[in-house]
């Protein structure tokens, strides 16, 4: 048993706090911290176990260090904003504490998803005898583990990979994002990159789409090719992959609103002057859109996220599909969050559990596919994200 510090009190932080509290034999004490302590207190009030709360500015390394030294956790779970990753990693190095996050670092002033900044911490964490686990959400995270599991158990080599993320939910709003609007819109509007024949190929954002029929009557959806960070680590650590693509579903209504917002400049991430004050249009838009954590009570439907792997086994070409289906209403009944937050928060807790129990150990910076997938896959079935696999 040990202490865990969770930084970030949005929808994902709420799920992580709930799920860690369900495993007291691993997480004996929990502290939930955020810039807005009232958000932490609201989440803590939902949980039967006592949860410590604290105010912390994740951009302020000395402040983070003071909190870590005061609480003395074995592990910091970072579910704050991606451009705060390096600050939290610096604080963990200074205090000698292991680190875990769910999304890779990106600079505040550029919509650029790249692991280089965090991979550059390899030597620092290795020399400190600490472990940093990157991307322990669903995508990235479970999708990396799904791929590693398929390679371990069903393939001699994987040559093609399609990661497909479908949200078949309806929140009833005219326009809203299911996770942090600023991160969501930066991600969707960035140029697409996919891996093909040894290099990344860049195309216009959302310029390729096709229909995908989900299993178990989730439905048929338009999925759009876009860039996602797990492609970068997967093709590095599984070099047999010759082609890798990431696909996500979007409704016509979402795309219509997004196009208008882009056309009028509301998705810009560079500052503009308004009444003598510098504001970032996308950050202002975030402030007026519905809070993702508020969508749980009204969202209905299911998500379907998985990996289609193609490759060879014993000289024969095979294709396999592995996936999870998560129900928005069931997620809300359990942790008062919709399935998008649930599918990210549960794997964050499981990754932390792997580290806290010694199932996953190491010195340095690691991506999920570098770890043994079997105990993580077993834990997904136990903690609310059961998976299925089938030959295609």
Secondary structure, 3 states (H helix, E strand, C coil): CEEEEEECCCHHHHHHHHHHHCCCCCEEEEEEEECCHHHHHHHHHHCCCCCEEEECCCCCHHHHHHHHHHHCCCEEEECCCHHHHHHHHHHHHHHCCEEEECCCCCCCCCCCCCCHHHHCCHHHHHHHCCEEEECCECCCEHHHHHHHHHHHHCCCEEEEEEEEEEECCECCCCCCCCCCHHHHHHHHHCCEEEEECCEEEEECCCCCEEEEEECCCCEEEEEEEECCCHHHHHHHHCCCCCEEEEEEECCHHHHHHHHHHHHCCCCCCCEEEECCEEEEHHHHHHHHCCCHHHHCCCCECEEEEEEEEEEEECCEEEEEEEEEEEEHHHHHHHHCCCHHHHHHHHHHHHHHHHHHCCCCCCCEEEEHHHCCHHHHHHHHHHCCCCEEEEEC
